[in-house]
Every structure is written in C-alpha cells, then in structure tokens.
C-alpha cells in the first residue's frame, strides 16, 4: 500500500495535461512522449484523479500511505479509521467551500467532486446558505478534530471582553 501510495503521489506531482488524452485509449507505445514519473499508467491515473478531485487528489495516496504504515507498524485499526474519517470529512467540507465561488481556480483545486458538492449545497439552501452551512460545518469539523471545548473557549472570551471593558471604563489617575 505504501509503494502504491508513493507511486500515485509521484504521478500526481508530475501530472501534465499533455500526457494522456482519453481519445488515445490504451495504445502502447503512446502516440507522444509521456513526461509523467509514473509512466503511461501514472499519466492515466493522475489524469483521472485530478479531473475528478482536482489537486485534492493527493488525499488518496496519503490515505494509502497511512493505511500501509498502520499495517506495517501494527497500529490499532480504530485510530487509522478515525484519521481516515477526519481526512475524508475535512476534504469534503473544504472542497465544497472552495468550489462555491466557481471558476477555473476552484475547478483546478477541487475538480468535479467539489463542484458537485457545491452545486448540491447551493440547490438545497441557496448561495448564501451554502456559505453559511459550509462555514458552520468547517467550524464544527475543526472543533471535533482538535477536541476544542466551545464552552471553555466562549467563557474565556467573555471574561476577556468584560475585563477589557472594565479596564477601559476606569478613569486614569494623574500622578
């Protein structure tokens, strides 16, 4: 799994839009030189992954490397599943948020996957609602992953605001 993940990662990093065209099919040798470090198979793999997930496609090889390392070092599967779930959830939320504005940059970063998530969210709750829901989901995700205690954070912020207001309202005394 680790070697497959590294191979896919290298294929994605060396991706060129000129390496593979679906109309070429599975012609070997390819009709033009392949510049991808993974060869023709790497060019095809990176093309499919980047068109589907944009540059967020690096998540797949990272997950393969994590799972391979977990098996190699005999780490508990529960921890591996938790990390996998956190990465996939964070990826989906971030892909949706980044794809909401649309455009070429959003498409390059999130691929068709992010665009579909964003369109689904927009059709469900509207444009502004999609941003609001996306930001709330991202905040909840960050809080869950970092194990942030909202109550303690809000209490601390409240105390800080009160103390600063008291300090501001105190008259200054000349010496």
N, C-alpha and C positions, 0 to 999 in steps of 0.2 A: 504494500500500500504506500509506503514511504517513497519508493522509487517511482511508482506511477504518479504520485502527487508532485514530486520534483520534476518529472518529465512534462506533466501538464503545465506546471508553473513556468518552466523554461519556454514551453511552446507559446504560452500566453504573452510572456515578456518579449519574445522575439516575433510576435504576430505582425504580419504585413498584409494589408488588404489586397496586395497583388499576388500573394502566394497561391491562393485557392479560389477557384470560381466553381460554384455548383454545376455550371454547364460543362465543366471539364469532366465530371463524373469520376470514375476510378481508373483513369487512363494512367498506365505506367509504362515507360517513364513519363513524367508530367510534361505538358507542352512548353513549359517555360521553367527557368531555374527557380527552385524553392529556396528561399532565404531563411526559413524558419529553422531554429535549432533542433526541433523535433522531427525534421524531415517532412515528407508529404503527409504522413499521418498526423504529425503535430500541427501542420498548417491547417488541415481539415478540422481537427479537434478544436484548435484555438478559434478558427473562424466560426464554428457552430456555437461555441461557448460565448464568445464576445458578441455575436449577433443576438444571442438570447439574453444574456445577463449583463452586457456591457463590460466595463472593466471591473465590475463586481464579480466577474467570473473567477477571480482569484480565490473566492471562497471555497470552491470545490476542491482544488488541490490542497488548500490549507486544511480542510476537513479530512482529506485522505491522509495527510501527514500527521495530523493529530491522532486519528484512529490507528494508524500504523505504529506511531510512537507509543500509544497507550497499550497496544497488544505486545509490542516489543519489550517494554519496561514493566509489563504486568500491572498497569494501573487499574484501579477499580472502574468497571464499565459505567457505574452510575455517574461518576464525576465526568467521564467522557461524554455521556448523553447530555448532562447539564450544560457543558461547554458548547456542545453541538447545537443544542436548542437555543442557547443565548446568541450564538453567532448567526444562526438562521433567522431568528426573530429580529435581531438588530439589523440584519441585512435587508429583510423585507420592509421594515419600517423606514429605514434610511433610503432605500431605493424608491419607495413611494414618495417620500418627501422631496428628494432631489429631482424626481421626474415630474412633479406637479407643474413647474413653470413651463415645461415642454422645451422644444428647440433641439438643436443639434448637440449641444454640450450635454444636456440631460440624457439624450438618447445614447451618446457615446459612453456616459458613465454608467447608466442603469440598463441599457438595452431594451428589448421588447418587454422584458419582465417588469421593470419599473414603470414603463409606460402603461402597461395593462393594469397594474395595481393603482396607479394614479387615476386612470380613466374610470375604473370601478369605484374608487372613492369619490371622485367628482360627481358621478352619476347618482351615487347614494345620498350624499349630503351637500352637494354644490361645491363651488370653487372655494369660498371662504371656509365653509365647514370642513372641507378636506384638509386645509392647512391647520385648522384648529384641532381636529381629531388627530392628525399626524403629529403635531407638536405635543399633544397630551400623551399619545401613545409612546412617543420617543422619551418624554419625561418619565413616564411610568417604567419604561424599559430600563433607562439609566438608573432609576431608583432601585429597581429589582436586582439588577446586575451588581450594583455597588453596595447593596444592602443598606441604602440610605434610610434613616429614620426621619420621616417627614415631621412628626410631632416635635422631636428634639430640635430639628432644624428651624421650624417655624417659631418655637419658644425662644430659641437663641436670637433669631432675627427680631422678634418682638421686643425682647429685653434690650437689645442693642439700640433699637429705634427709640424706646422710652428713655434710656439713659442719655442718648444724644439730644433728645428734646429737652430733658431736664437741664443738661449742660448748657444748651443754647439759651434757655429762658432765664438762667441765673444772671443777675446783673454783675457786671465786672466791677471790682472794687479798686479804686486807685490806691497806691501805696503811699 
